[in-house]
């Protein structure tokens, strides 16, 4: 069964410092991976997905199939980056497609001034 | 445009009562998903709909949970004979199609408290 592991429940860094939120996965086949973010009092929203290979709000994530990782990185953290971050991949459905998403437990990122 | 909406935003109920949670997806989205977010379990996938059909109900925690979707739009998640362990935030999401690569848009959630 697929699994997503985010080893850090809480990560606190100072403004301007680099940030790396770790995500490891187990999945048979070629995974499609996502990072979702939930800011305080806001709904869960997509931050980025690996197939787009884009940078959103200065964040990037590279899929490393050898290490089965999809770590989220930003070179210079900003206070507005404080939020809960969830790594996710699609659950494999019985019909061959994807059902919902399997989420990691999340990392609470706190950016200190 | 309007996003995913859920009602009620908060629900407090007594143990043993039935509750019904509602989700209005984004218009035109064929796929709809229900998740549960709790302190101990994190975000847990419950069930999804492709149109009005739910191909796999194995993610529902128990047979007290059921869900339906009508007209390819509104969905309701019903919990019968609620228990304290059902207390959680129930999230609904929708996406253009049901394949995994499509972005899921989440609602604000319904916070359920069972006393």
Interface residues (C-beta under 8 A of the other chain):
Chain A: X32 X43 X44 X45 X46 X49 X51 X86 X89 X90 X91 X93 X94 X95 X97 X98 X99 X100 X101 X102 X103 X104 X105 X106
Chain B: X3 X33 X35 X42 X43 X44 X45 X46 X47 X48 X55 X56 X59 X91 X93 X98 X99 X100 X101 X103 X104 X105 X106 X107 X108 X109
